[in-house]
Amino acid sequence: MSKPIYVSPRSSKSFWQEYRIYSDRLELQCKIALNTLVIPADDLLDIQIRPPLVFADLFRGKGFVYAFPLKIDSADTCRHVAIKRKSGFMKHIRCSPDDPDKFVAACKTIIKKD
């Protein structure tokens, strides 16, 4: 098992879930699904920081699908991270790491550029 590049510790805004970034994947602990979502680095299309109120992205010009993603924590109440995948049932995922800026910077180092 490799060592994580970045670990977002458990906090109340992440519903006490932990998020980890490895050199080849992103692991999002998801207590709602009673599982850990594992997203391979080559499946990541985009990652960015978004303001509170996820559904408001519909009015910010992001579109219907982008405004109704899989939210695995309290993304509606704080700045959070929007993850866009190439494949999978849910291509748009939102999570609230402890420091969204550091989390996104670490994720951008593993995203494969085509």
C-alpha positions as CSV (number, residue, x, y, z in Angstrom):
1,M,0.0,0.0,0.0
2,S,1.4,3.4,-1.0
3,K,1.6,6.4,1.3
4,P,-1.0,9.1,0.7
5,I,0.0,12.5,-0.8
6,Y,-2.6,14.3,1.2
7,V,-5.1,13.3,4.0
8,S,-8.0,15.4,4.9
9,P,-8.7,14.7,8.5
10,R,-12.2,13.9,9.9
11,S,-14.2,17.0,10.8
12,S,-17.8,18.0,11.4
13,K,-18.2,19.5,7.9
14,S,-17.1,16.2,6.3
15,F,-19.5,14.3,8.6
16,W,-16.4,12.7,10.3
17,Q,-15.3,11.1,7.0
18,E,-11.7,11.0,5.8
19,Y,-10.5,11.8,2.3
20,R,-7.1,10.6,0.9
21,I,-5.2,11.4,-2.2
22,Y,-2.6,8.8,-3.4
23,S,-0.4,9.1,-6.5
24,D,-2.7,6.8,-8.5
25,R,-6.2,7.3,-6.9
26,L,-8.5,9.4,-4.8
27,E,-10.3,7.7,-1.8
28,L,-13.4,9.3,-0.4
29,Q,-14.8,7.6,2.7
30,C,-18.6,7.6,2.3
31,K,-20.6,6.5,5.3
32,I,-23.8,7.0,3.5
33,A,-22.9,4.2,1.1
34,L,-21.1,2.3,3.9
35,N,-18.1,2.1,1.6
36,T,-15.1,4.0,0.4
37,L,-15.3,5.5,-3.1
38,V,-12.1,4.9,-5.0
39,I,-11.6,7.0,-8.1
40,P,-8.5,6.1,-10.2
41,A,-6.4,9.1,-11.2
42,D,-7.0,8.4,-14.9
43,D,-10.8,8.7,-14.3
44,L,-10.5,12.2,-13.0
45,L,-11.5,14.9,-15.5
46,D,-11.6,18.0,-13.4
47,I,-11.6,19.2,-9.8
48,Q,-12.4,22.6,-8.5
49,I,-13.5,24.6,-5.5
50,R,-17.1,25.6,-5.4
51,P,-19.1,28.0,-3.2
52,P,-21.9,26.9,-0.8
53,L,-25.3,25.8,-2.1
54,V,-24.7,23.1,-4.7
55,F,-28.1,23.5,-6.4
56,A,-27.3,27.2,-7.0
57,D,-24.8,26.0,-9.7
58,L,-27.9,25.6,-11.9
59,F,-28.2,29.4,-11.8
60,R,-24.4,30.0,-12.1
61,G,-24.5,28.6,-15.6
62,K,-23.1,25.2,-14.8
63,G,-26.1,23.2,-16.0
64,F,-28.7,20.7,-14.6
65,V,-26.4,17.7,-14.1
66,Y,-23.7,19.7,-12.4
67,A,-26.2,21.2,-10.0
68,F,-27.4,17.8,-8.7
69,P,-24.3,15.7,-7.9
70,L,-23.6,13.0,-5.3
71,K,-23.0,14.9,-2.1
72,I,-21.2,12.8,0.5
73,D,-21.2,15.4,3.3
74,S,-22.2,19.0,4.1
75,A,-21.2,20.5,0.7
76,D,-24.3,22.8,0.7
77,T,-23.1,24.6,3.8
78,C,-19.5,25.5,3.0
79,R,-16.8,25.9,0.3
80,H,-16.4,22.4,-1.1
81,V,-14.7,20.4,-3.8
82,A,-16.4,19.4,-7.1
83,I,-15.0,16.3,-8.7
84,K,-15.9,15.4,-12.3
85,R,-15.2,11.8,-13.5
86,K,-14.9,10.3,-17.0
87,S,-17.0,7.3,-16.1
88,G,-19.2,5.8,-13.5
89,F,-22.9,6.1,-12.4
90,M,-22.3,9.3,-10.6
91,K,-19.9,11.5,-12.6
92,H,-20.2,14.5,-10.4
93,I,-19.3,14.2,-6.7
94,R,-19.1,16.9,-4.0
95,C,-17.1,16.7,-0.8
96,S,-15.9,19.1,1.9
97,P,-12.3,18.4,2.9
98,D,-10.7,20.4,5.8
99,D,-8.8,22.7,3.4
100,P,-10.3,22.7,-0.1
101,D,-7.4,24.7,-1.6
102,K,-4.7,22.2,-0.5
103,F,-7.0,19.2,-1.5
104,V,-7.5,20.6,-5.0
105,A,-3.8,21.4,-5.4
106,A,-2.9,17.8,-4.4
107,C,-5.5,16.3,-6.7
108,K,-4.3,18.4,-9.7
109,T,-0.9,16.8,-9.3
110,I,-2.3,13.3,-10.0
111,I,-4.8,14.2,-12.8
112,K,-3.6,12.7,-16.0
113,K,-3.4,15.1,-19.0
114,D,-4.3,13.6,-22.3
